[in-house]
Amino acid sequence: QVQFVESGGGLVQPGGSLRLSCAASTSRFAFSSFSMSWYRQVSGKERELVATITSARGTTIYADSVKGRFTISRDNAKKTMYLQMNSLKPEDTAVYYCNVAGGGLAWGQGTQVTVSS
């Protein structure tokens, strides 16, 4: 079954930037046909929707907590989705996951983002 592979996380100081990437584990996944989302989860808390990008027009939707700081994008030719995160805050610290919009497919391992001085 399809699983997603997230990368690009790390340790960054407040105000810094990171760019996350997301790819499907199999090239057979019809990436361009799906609206895709980034999610994040802090240990002991519910997984939170961060941003969504639609399949057809690439319309983007953001959680209020990241609006104006994060940018979601996709490259359908590369079957890859990105999350550019700027002006990072300590409260952005979490494991970041990608999935189809609605989270209907298997979850990957995620990538840890830690914002700390």
N, CA, C and O atoms as CSV, one atom per row, in Angstrom:
chain,resi,resn,atom,element,x,y,z
A,1,GLN,N,N,0.840,-1.179,0.000
A,1,GLN,CA,C,0.000,0.000,0.000
A,1,GLN,C,C,0.881,1.237,0.000
A,1,GLN,O,O,2.067,1.178,0.326
A,2,VAL,N,N,0.292,2.330,-0.363
A,2,VAL,CA,C,1.041,3.587,-0.429
A,2,VAL,C,C,1.350,4.076,0.973
A,2,VAL,O,O,0.503,4.045,1.866
A,3,GLN,N,N,2.585,4.529,1.144
A,3,GLN,CA,C,2.981,5.192,2.375
A,3,GLN,C,C,3.756,6.433,1.976
A,3,GLN,O,O,4.324,6.495,0.886
A,4,PHE,N,N,3.781,7.415,2.855
A,4,PHE,CA,C,4.460,8.659,2.529
A,4,PHE,C,C,5.775,8.773,3.280
A,4,PHE,O,O,5.915,8.286,4.401
A,5,VAL,N,N,6.731,9.422,2.642
A,5,VAL,CA,C,8.043,9.619,3.228
A,5,VAL,C,C,8.281,11.113,3.366
A,5,VAL,O,O,8.354,11.843,2.377
A,6,GLU,N,N,8.399,11.549,4.610
A,6,GLU,CA,C,8.640,12.960,4.899
A,6,GLU,C,C,10.110,13.176,5.222
A,6,GLU,O,O,10.756,12.310,5.811
A,7,SER,N,N,10.636,14.331,4.837
A,7,SER,CA,C,12.026,14.664,5.119
A,7,SER,C,C,12.182,16.163,5.250
A,7,SER,O,O,11.288,16.934,4.901
A,8,GLY,N,N,13.346,16.564,5.767
A,8,GLY,CA,C,13.667,17.983,5.839
A,8,GLY,C,C,13.568,18.604,7.216
A,8,GLY,O,O,13.881,19.782,7.392
A,9,GLY,N,N,13.135,17.826,8.191
A,9,GLY,CA,C,13.026,18.364,9.539
A,9,GLY,C,C,14.393,18.568,10.177
A,9,GLY,O,O,15.424,18.223,9.600
A,10,GLY,N,N,14.378,19.131,11.372
A,10,GLY,CA,C,15.630,19.360,12.088
A,10,GLY,C,C,15.435,20.310,13.235
A,10,GLY,O,O,14.314,20.644,13.619
A,11,LEU,N,N,16.561,20.740,13.776
A,11,LEU,CA,C,16.577,21.706,14.872
A,11,LEU,C,C,16.877,23.086,14.307
A,11,LEU,O,O,17.843,23.263,13.565
A,12,VAL,N,N,16.058,24.051,14.654
A,12,VAL,CA,C,16.234,25.408,14.143
A,12,VAL,C,C,15.911,26.404,15.256
A,12,VAL,O,O,15.095,26.121,16.133
A,13,GLN,N,N,16.549,27.555,15.215
A,13,GLN,CA,C,16.291,28.575,16.216
A,13,GLN,C,C,14.997,29.318,15.896
A,13,GLN,O,O,14.581,29.367,14.738
A,14,PRO,N,N,14.365,29.889,16.904
A,14,PRO,CA,C,13.169,30.703,16.633
A,14,PRO,C,C,13.470,31.771,15.588
A,14,PRO,O,O,14.518,32.416,15.623
A,15,GLY,N,N,12.534,31.945,14.659
A,15,GLY,CA,C,12.727,32.875,13.562
A,15,GLY,C,C,13.366,32.262,12.333
A,15,GLY,O,O,13.437,32.895,11.280
A,16,GLY,N,N,13.825,31.043,12.465
A,16,GLY,CA,C,14.484,30.366,11.354
A,16,GLY,C,C,13.501,29.738,10.378
A,16,GLY,O,O,12.286,29.885,10.507
A,17,SER,N,N,14.059,29.033,9.397
A,17,SER,CA,C,13.253,28.433,8.330
A,17,SER,C,C,13.654,26.986,8.095
A,17,SER,O,O,14.793,26.588,8.340
A,18,LEU,N,N,12.708,26.223,7.623
A,18,LEU,CA,C,12.938,24.857,7.171
A,18,LEU,C,C,12.034,24.583,5.979
A,18,LEU,O,O,10.985,25.209,5.829
A,19,ARG,N,N,12.442,23.651,5.135
A,19,ARG,CA,C,11.612,23.217,4.021
A,19,ARG,C,C,11.433,21.710,4.109
A,19,ARG,O,O,12.399,20.953,4.021
A,20,LEU,N,N,10.210,21.291,4.279
A,20,LEU,CA,C,9.894,19.875,4.351
A,20,LEU,C,C,9.483,19.359,2.979
A,20,LEU,O,O,8.926,20.093,2.163
A,21,SER,N,N,9.769,18.079,2.740
A,21,SER,CA,C,9.366,17.425,1.500
A,21,SER,C,C,8.574,16.172,1.818
A,21,SER,O,O,8.740,15.559,2.872
A,22,CYS,N,N,7.715,15.807,0.889
A,22,CYS,CA,C,6.870,14.621,1.052
A,22,CYS,C,C,6.772,13.911,-0.291
A,22,CYS,O,O,6.455,14.524,-1.311
A,23,ALA,N,N,7.050,12.607,-0.277
A,23,ALA,CA,C,6.921,11.807,-1.490
A,23,ALA,C,C,6.241,10.495,-1.147
A,23,ALA,O,O,6.331,10.019,-0.015
A,24,ALA,N,N,5.567,9.918,-2.114
A,24,ALA,CA,C,4.928,8.622,-1.918
A,24,ALA,C,C,5.964,7.514,-2.052
A,24,ALA,O,O,6.962,7.664,-2.756
A,25,SER,N,N,5.716,6.406,-1.373
A,25,SER,CA,C,6.682,5.307,-1.368
A,25,SER,C,C,6.680,4.521,-2.676
A,25,SER,O,O,7.598,3.742,-2.932
A,26,THR,N,N,5.659,4.719,-3.499
A,26,THR,CA,C,5.571,4.022,-4.766
A,26,THR,C,C,5.250,5.000,-5.891
A,26,THR,O,O,4.438,5.909,-5.722
A,27,SER,N,N,5.886,4.807,-7.025
A,27,SER,CA,C,5.654,5.676,-8.181
A,27,SER,C,C,4.281,5.420,-8.802
A,27,SER,O,O,3.830,6.185,-9.654
A,28,ARG,N,N,3.621,4.346,-8.375
A,28,ARG,CA,C,2.305,4.034,-8.935
A,28,ARG,C,C,1.214,4.921,-8.350
A,28,ARG,O,O,0.097,4.956,-8.866
A,29,PHE,N,N,1.535,5.639,-7.272
A,29,PHE,CA,C,0.544,6.514,-6.646
A,29,PHE,C,C,0.211,7.672,-7.573
A,29,PHE,O,O,1.103,8.381,-8.041
A,30,ALA,N,N,-1.080,7.861,-7.835
A,30,ALA,CA,C,-1.531,8.922,-8.739
A,30,ALA,C,C,-1.536,10.259,-8.007
A,30,ALA,O,O,-2.589,10.830,-7.723
A,31,PHE,N,N,-0.347,10.736,-7.713
A,31,PHE,CA,C,-0.148,11.928,-6.876
A,31,PHE,C,C,-0.967,13.116,-7.348
A,31,PHE,O,O,-1.608,13.791,-6.543
A,32,SER,N,N,-0.950,13.373,-8.641
A,32,SER,CA,C,-1.597,14.575,-9.158
A,32,SER,C,C,-3.115,14.547,-9.001
A,32,SER,O,O,-3.764,15.586,-9.120
A,33,SER,N,N,-3.678,13.392,-8.741
A,33,SER,CA,C,-5.134,13.265,-8.631
A,33,SER,C,C,-5.664,13.570,-7.238
A,33,SER,O,O,-6.875,13.665,-7.035
A,34,PHE,N,N,-4.762,13.721,-6.286
A,34,PHE,CA,C,-5.181,13.876,-4.893
A,34,PHE,C,C,-4.872,15.265,-4.351
A,34,PHE,O,O,-3.815,15.835,-4.621
A,35,SER,N,N,-5.810,15.793,-3.587
A,35,SER,CA,C,-5.496,16.931,-2.737
A,35,SER,C,C,-4.636,16.384,-1.591
A,35,SER,O,O,-4.895,15.294,-1.081
A,36,MET,N,N,-3.634,17.132,-1.200
A,36,MET,CA,C,-2.665,16.671,-0.224
A,36,MET,C,C,-2.588,17.643,0.948
A,36,MET,O,O,-2.853,18.838,0.811
A,37,SER,N,N,-2.220,17.096,2.098
A,37,SER,CA,C,-2.156,17.923,3.303
A,37,SER,C,C,-0.902,17.636,4.121
A,37,SER,O,O,-0.335,16.545,4.061
A,38,TRP,N,N,-0.493,18.626,4.872
A,38,TRP,CA,C,0.518,18.474,5.914
A,38,TRP,C,C,-0.207,18.499,7.267
A,38,TRP,O,O,-1.154,19.258,7.476
A,39,TYR,N,N,0.264,17.654,8.160
A,39,TYR,CA,C,-0.268,17.569,9.505
A,39,TYR,C,C,0.910,17.629,10.481
A,39,TYR,O,O,2.058,17.431,10.082
A,40,ARG,N,N,0.632,17.897,11.735
A,40,ARG,CA,C,1.677,17.831,12.746
A,40,ARG,C,C,1.083,17.307,14.040
A,40,ARG,O,O,-0.111,17.437,14.309
A,41,GLN,N,N,1.964,16.709,14.828
A,41,GLN,CA,C,1.518,16.119,16.079
A,41,GLN,C,C,2.571,16.291,17.160
A,41,GLN,O,O,3.746,15.984,16.961
A,42,VAL,N,N,2.138,16.779,18.286
A,42,VAL,CA,C,2.957,16.865,19.475
A,42,VAL,C,C,2.619,15.655,20.332
A,42,VAL,O,O,1.453,15.278,20.450
A,43,SER,N,N,3.617,15.059,20.918
A,43,SER,CA,C,3.419,13.865,21.728
A,43,SER,C,C,2.313,14.087,22.761
A,43,SER,O,O,2.338,15.059,23.516
A,44,GLY,N,N,1.348,13.175,22.781
A,44,GLY,CA,C,0.263,13.255,23.746
A,44,GLY,C,C,-0.912,14.098,23.305
A,44,GLY,O,O,-1.900,14.239,24.025
A,45,LYS,N,N,-0.794,14.665,22.098
A,45,LYS,CA,C,-1.884,15.518,21.598
A,45,LYS,C,C,-2.416,14.968,20.280
A,45,LYS,O,O,-1.787,14.126,19.639
A,46,GLU,N,N,-3.583,15.462,19.894
A,46,GLU,CA,C,-4.193,15.061,18.628
A,46,GLU,C,C,-3.371,15.579,17.446
A,46,GLU,O,O,-2.727,16.625,17.521
A,47,ARG,N,N,-3.415,14.817,16.360
A,47,ARG,CA,C,-2.769,15.282,15.137
A,47,ARG,C,C,-3.539,16.500,14.618
A,47,ARG,O,O,-4.770,16.521,14.640
A,48,GLU,N,N,-2.809,17.503,14.157
A,48,GLU,CA,C,-3.391,18.788,13.743
A,48,GLU,C,C,-3.159,19.008,12.247
A,48,GLU,O,O,-2.065,18.770,11.736
A,49,LEU,N,N,-4.196,19.463,11.562
A,49,LEU,CA,C,-4.066,19.814,10.153
A,49,LEU,C,C,-3.358,21.158,10.027
A,49,LEU,O,O,-3.760,22.140,10.651
A,50,VAL,N,N,-2.315,21.195,9.225
A,50,VAL,CA,C,-1.518,22.413,9.061
A,50,VAL,C,C,-1.866,23.142,7.772
A,50,VAL,O,O,-2.105,24.350,7.781
A,51,ALA,N,N,-1.895,22.410,6.665
A,51,ALA,CA,C,-2.135,23.043,5.370
A,51,ALA,C,C,-2.590,22.002,4.365
A,51,ALA,O,O,-2.272,20.818,4.483
A,52,THR,N,N,-3.344,22.465,3.368
A,52,THR,CA,C,-3.853,21.602,2.304
A,52,THR,C,C,-3.655,22.285,0.976
A,52,THR,O,O,-3.776,23.505,0.870
A,53,ILE,N,N,-3.345,21.488,-0.054
A,53,ILE,CA,C,-3.262,21.991,-1.417
A,53,ILE,C,C,-4.099,21.073,-2.295
A,53,ILE,O,O,-3.940,19.853,-2.258
A,54,THR,N,N,-4.990,21.663,-3.084
A,54,THR,CA,C,-5.900,20.851,-3.876
A,54,THR,C,C,-5.192,20.273,-5.098
A,54,THR,O,O,-4.121,20.730,-5.498
A,55,SER,N,N,-5.819,19.260,-5.674
A,55,SER,CA,C,-5.201,18.546,-6.789
A,55,SER,C,C,-5.295,19.333,-8.084
A,55,SER,O,O,-4.316,19.432,-8.824
A,56,ALA,N,N,-6.459,19.889,-8.362
A,56,ALA,CA,C,-6.691,20.475,-9.675
A,56,ALA,C,C,-6.071,21.873,-9.813
A,56,ALA,O,O,-5.222,22.101,-10.676
A,57,ARG,N,N,-6.497,22.788,-8.967
A,57,ARG,CA,C,-6.059,24.182,-9.135
A,57,ARG,C,C,-4.912,24.572,-8.222
A,57,ARG,O,O,-4.358,25.665,-8.334
A,58,GLY,N,N,-4.557,23.666,-7.313
A,58,GLY,CA,C,-3.485,24.019,-6.389
A,58,GLY,C,C,-3.900,25.078,-5.388
A,58,GLY,O,O,-3.069,25.833,-4.884
A,59,THR,N,N,-5.178,25.126,-5.107
A,59,THR,CA,C,-5.666,26.060,-4.092
A,59,THR,C,C,-5.104,25.655,-2.730
A,59,THR,O,O,-5.053,24.468,-2.405
A,60,THR,N,N,-4.690,26.625,-1.947
A,60,THR,CA,C,-4.076,26.332,-0.648
A,60,THR,C,C,-4.935,26.832,0.506
A,60,THR,O,O,-5.596,27.866,0.411
A,61,ILE,N,N,-4.909,26.080,1.587
A,61,ILE,CA,C,-5.664,26.413,2.800
A,61,ILE,C,C,-4.725,26.189,3.974
A,61,ILE,O,O,-3.997,25.198,4.018
A,62,TYR,N,N,-4.744,27.125,4.936
A,62,TYR,CA,C,-3.818,27.041,6.062
A,62,TYR,C,C,-4.557,27.142,7.395
A,62,TYR,O,O,-5.591,27.802,7.508
A,63,ALA,N,N,-4.002,26.477,8.387
A,63,ALA,CA,C,-4.463,26.689,9.750
A,63,ALA,C,C,-4.112,28.123,10.147
A,63,ALA,O,O,-3.104,28.673,9.704
A,64,ASP,N,N,-4.947,28.710,10.977
A,64,ASP,CA,C,-4.698,30.095,11.392
A,64,ASP,C,C,-3.335,30.255,12.050
A,64,ASP,O,O,-2.704,31.305,11.936
A,65,SER,N,N,-2.885,29.215,12.736
A,65,SER,CA,C,-1.642,29.296,13.492
A,65,SER,C,C,-0.400,29.407,12.600
A,65,SER,O,O,0.660,29.816,13.074
A,66,VAL,N,N,-0.517,29.053,11.328
A,66,VAL,CA,C,0.651,29.095,10.448
A,66,VAL,C,C,0.457,30.047,9.263
A,66,VAL,O,O,1.376,30.246,8.468
A,67,LYS,N,N,-0.717,30.623,9.149
A,67,LYS,CA,C,-1.021,31.486,8.008
A,67,LYS,C,C,-0.040,32.660,7.955
A,67,LYS,O,O,0.212,33.321,8.963
A,68,GLY,N,N,0.502,32.904,6.776
A,68,GLY,CA,C,1.453,33.997,6.606
A,68,GLY,C,C,2.892,33.605,6.882
A,68,GLY,O,O,3.811,34.367,6.582
A,69,ARG,N,N,3.099,32.427,7.450
A,69,ARG,CA,C,4.464,31.964,7.756
A,69,ARG,C,C,4.837,30.709,6.964
A,69,ARG,O,O,5.993,30.544,6.576
A,70,PHE,N,N,3.875,29.836,6.724
A,70,PHE,CA,C,4.118,28.585,6.012
A,70,PHE,C,C,3.539,28.670,4.603
A,70,PHE,O,O,2.531,29.337,4.370
A,71,THR,N,N,4.197,27.980,3.665
A,71,THR,CA,C,3.710,27.907,2.295
A,71,THR,C,C,3.737,26.455,1.829
A,71,THR,O,O,4.786,25.810,1.838
A,72,ILE,N,N,2.590,25.952,1.427
A,72,ILE,CA,C,2.490,24.593,0.891
A,72,ILE,C,C,2.546,24.665,-0.630
A,72,ILE,O,O,1.967,25.566,-1.237
A,73,SER,N,N,3.237,23.721,-1.238
A,73,SER,CA,C,3.318,23.679,-2.696
A,73,SER,C,C,3.488,22.236,-3.141
A,73,SER,O,O,3.737,21.344,-2.330
A,74,ARG,N,N,3.352,22.024,-4.428
A,74,ARG,CA,C,3.496,20.673,-4.956
A,74,ARG,C,C,4.106,20.717,-6.341
A,74,ARG,O,O,3.931,21.687,-7.079
A,75,ASP,N,N,4.827,19.655,-6.688
A,75,ASP,CA,C,5.386,19.472,-8.019
A,75,ASP,C,C,4.861,18.135,-8.518
A,75,ASP,O,O,5.400,17.083,-8.175
A,76,ASN,N,N,3.814,18.178,-9.324
A,76,ASN,CA,C,3.177,16.930,-9.753
A,76,ASN,C,C,4.098,16.084,-10.632
A,76,ASN,O,O,3.996,14.857,-10.634
A,77,ALA,N,N,4.981,16.721,-11.367
A,77,ALA,CA,C,5.919,15.976,-12.210
A,77,ALA,C,C,6.879,15.144,-11.354
A,77,ALA,O,O,7.272,14.042,-11.738
A,78,LYS,N,N,7.240,15.674,-10.217
A,78,LYS,CA,C,8.139,14.961,-9.297
A,78,LYS,C,C,7.371,14.178,-8.247
A,78,LYS,O,O,7.967,13.474,-7.431
A,79,LYS,N,N,6.040,14.301,-8.266
A,79,LYS,CA,C,5.193,13.622,-7.280
A,79,LYS,C,C,5.649,13.956,-5.862
A,79,LYS,O,O,5.758,13.076,-5.008
A,80,THR,N,N,5.905,15.198,-5.633
A,80,THR,CA,C,6.437,15.661,-4.348
A,80,THR,C,C,5.669,16.891,-3.877
A,80,THR,O,O,5.281,17.749,-4.670
A,81,MET,N,N,5.463,16.951,-2.567
A,81,MET,CA,C,4.839,18.111,-1.950
A,81,MET,C,C,5.833,18.740,-0.979
A,81,MET,O,O,6.690,18.053,-0.423
A,82,TYR,N,N,5.714,20.031,-0.783
A,82,TYR,CA,C,6.645,20.757,0.063
A,82,TYR,C,C,5.894,21.595,1.100
A,82,TYR,O,O,4.722,21.935,0.933
A,83,LEU,N,N,6.612,21.909,2.167
A,83,LEU,CA,C,6.110,22.872,3.143
A,83,LEU,C,C,7.269,23.786,3.521
A,83,LEU,O,O,8.180,23.382,4.242
A,84,GLN,N,N,7.227,25.008,3.032
A,84,GLN,CA,C,8.222,26.014,3.401
A,84,GLN,C,C,7.760,26.677,4.686
A,84,GLN,O,O,6.677,27.259,4.744
A,85,MET,N,N,8.585,26.584,5.707
A,85,MET,CA,C,8.221,27.111,7.016
A,85,MET,C,C,9.190,28.240,7.378
A,85,MET,O,O,10.387,28.012,7.551
A,86,ASN,N,N,8.666,29.431,7.488
A,86,ASN,CA,C,9.460,30.602,7.855
A,86,ASN,C,C,9.000,31.146,9.204
A,86,ASN,O,O,7.928,30.798,9.701
A,87,SER,N,N,9.819,31.994,9.775
A,87,SER,CA,C,9.497,32.627,11.070
A,87,SER,C,C,9.020,31.587,12.079
A,87,SER,O,O,7.988,31.751,12.729
A,88,LEU,N,N,9.784,30.534,12.188
A,88,LEU,CA,C,9.374,29.428,13.055
A,88,LEU,C,C,9.354,29.850,14.521
A,88,LEU,O,O,10.159,30.661,14.979
A,89,LYS,N,N,8.393,29.260,15.234
A,89,LYS,CA,C,8.200,29.546,16.654
A,89,LYS,C,C,8.351,28.252,17.462
A,89,LYS,O,O,8.171,27.165,16.913
A,90,PRO,N,N,8.671,28.349,18.727
A,90,PRO,CA,C,8.772,27.128,19.549
A,90,PRO,C,C,7.501,26.279,19.496
A,90,PRO,O,O,7.574,25.052,19.559
A,91,GLU,N,N,6.354,26.914,19.382
A,91,GLU,CA,C,5.094,26.153,19.327
A,91,GLU,C,C,4.890,25.402,18.018
A,91,GLU,O,O,3.930,24.642,17.886
A,92,ASP,N,N,5.783,25.603,17.043
A,92,ASP,CA,C,5.747,24.815,15.810
A,92,ASP,C,C,6.450,23.471,15.996
A,92,ASP,O,O,6.393,22.618,15.110
A,93,THR,N,N,7.104,23.275,17.121
A,93,THR,CA,C,7.790,22.017,17.389
A,93,THR,C,C,6.801,20.856,17.384
A,93,THR,O,O,5.820,20.862,18.128
A,94,ALA,N,N,7.065,19.862,16.543
A,94,ALA,CA,C,6.165,18.718,16.381
A,94,ALA,C,C,6.779,17.744,15.390
A,94,ALA,O,O,7.792,18.041,14.757
A,95,VAL,N,N,6.158,16.581,15.260
A,95,VAL,CA,C,6.462,15.683,14.152
A,95,VAL,C,C,5.485,16.037,13.030
A,95,VAL,O,O,4.272,16.091,13.234
A,96,TYR,N,N,6.040,16.275,11.849
A,96,TYR,CA,C,5.229,16.686,10.708
A,96,TYR,C,C,5.022,15.488,9.777
A,96,TYR,O,O,5.959,14.756,9.460
A,97,TYR,N,N,3.767,15.309,9.350
A,97,TYR,CA,C,3.376,14.217,8.478
A,97,TYR,C,C,2.676,14.775,7.244
A,97,TYR,O,O,2.122,15.875,7.263
A,98,CYS,N,N,2.716,13.993,6.179
A,98,CYS,CA,C,1.910,14.327,5.021
A,98,CYS,C,C,0.991,13.147,4.715
A,98,CYS,O,O,1.263,12.007,5.092
A,99,ASN,N,N,-0.099,13.451,4.024
A,99,ASN,CA,C,-1.067,12.432,3.644
A,99,ASN,C,C,-2.017,13.069,2.641
A,99,ASN,O,O,-1.956,14.274,2.395
A,100,VAL,N,N,-2.874,12.275,2.077
A,100,VAL,CA,C,-3.929,12.848,1.250
A,100,VAL,C,C,-4.834,13.678,2.154
A,100,VAL,O,O,-4.895,13.453,3.362
A,101,ALA,N,N,-5.524,14.622,1.568
A,101,ALA,CA,C,-6.449,15.430,2.355
A,101,ALA,C,C,-7.470,14.511,3.023
A,101,ALA,O,O,-8.071,13.661,2.365
A,102,GLY,N,N,-7.662,14.682,4.319
A,102,GLY,CA,C,-8.528,13.784,5.079
A,102,GLY,C,C,-7.771,12.666,5.750
A,102,GLY,O,O,-8.324,11.968,6.600
A,103,GLY,N,N,-6.517,12.479,5.385
A,103,GLY,CA,C,-5.684,11.483,6.044
A,103,GLY,C,C,-6.097,10.049,5.816
A,103,GLY,O,O,-6.012,9.234,6.735
A,104,GLY,N,N,-6.545,9.713,4.611
A,104,GLY,CA,C,-7.108,8.397,4.381
A,104,GLY,C,C,-6.129,7.274,4.086
A,104,GLY,O,O,-6.526,6.109,4.061
A,105,LEU,N,N,-4.862,7.593,3.863
A,105,LEU,CA,C,-3.894,6.548,3.541
A,105,LEU,C,C,-2.957,6.314,4.725
A,105,LEU,O,O,-3.025,7.014,5.736
A,106,ALA,N,N,-2.093,5.330,4.584
A,106,ALA,CA,C,-1.193,4.970,5.681
A,106,ALA,C,C,-0.262,6.126,6.023
A,106,ALA,O,O,0.218,6.832,5.136
A,107,TRP,N,N,-0.014,6.312,7.312
A,107,TRP,CA,C,0.872,7.376,7.766
A,107,TRP,C,C,2.325,6.910,7.700
A,107,TRP,O,O,2.637,5.752,7.978
A,108,GLY,N,N,3.200,7.837,7.326
A,108,GLY,CA,C,4.625,7.559,7.330
A,108,GLY,C,C,5.218,7.796,8.706
A,108,GLY,O,O,4.500,7.916,9.699
A,109,GLN,N,N,6.548,7.861,8.748
A,109,GLN,CA,C,7.254,8.047,10.017
A,109,GLN,C,C,7.245,9.503,10.467
A,109,GLN,O,O,7.450,9.797,11.645
A,110,GLY,N,N,7.009,10.396,9.541
A,110,GLY,CA,C,7.041,11.812,9.872
A,110,GLY,C,C,8.466,12.330,9.953
A,110,GLY,O,O,9.427,11.564,9.886
A,111,THR,N,N,8.586,13.637,10.098
A,111,THR,CA,C,9.890,14.263,10.260
A,111,THR,C,C,9.807,15.243,11.430
A,111,THR,O,O,8.887,16.058,11.507
A,112,GLN,N,N,10.773,15.153,12.332
A,112,GLN,CA,C,10.745,15.957,13.549
A,112,GLN,C,C,11.229,17.368,13.274
A,112,GLN,O,O,12.296,17.569,12.693
A,113,VAL,N,N,10.446,18.332,13.692
A,113,VAL,CA,C,10.845,19.739,13.645
A,113,VAL,C,C,10.916,20.237,15.083
A,113,VAL,O,O,9.946,20.153,15.836
A,114,THR,N,N,12.084,20.756,15.444
A,114,THR,CA,C,12.276,21.296,16.788
A,114,THR,C,C,12.740,22.731,16.676
A,114,THR,O,O,13.766,23.015,16.057
A,115,VAL,N,N,11.982,23.639,17.276
A,115,VAL,CA,C,12.307,25.058,17.246
A,115,VAL,C,C,12.695,25.462,18.664
A,115,VAL,O,O,11.864,25.512,19.571
A,116,SER,N,N,13.973,25.745,18.823
A,116,SER,CA,C,14.474,26.022,20.164
A,116,SER,C,C,15.773,26.799,20.076
A,116,SER,O,O,16.556,26.613,19.144
A,117,SER,N,N,16.002,27.669,21.048
A,117,SER,CA,C,17.263,28.385,21.113
A,117,SER,C,C,18.238,27.653,22.017
A,117,SER,O,O,19.368,28.105,22.201
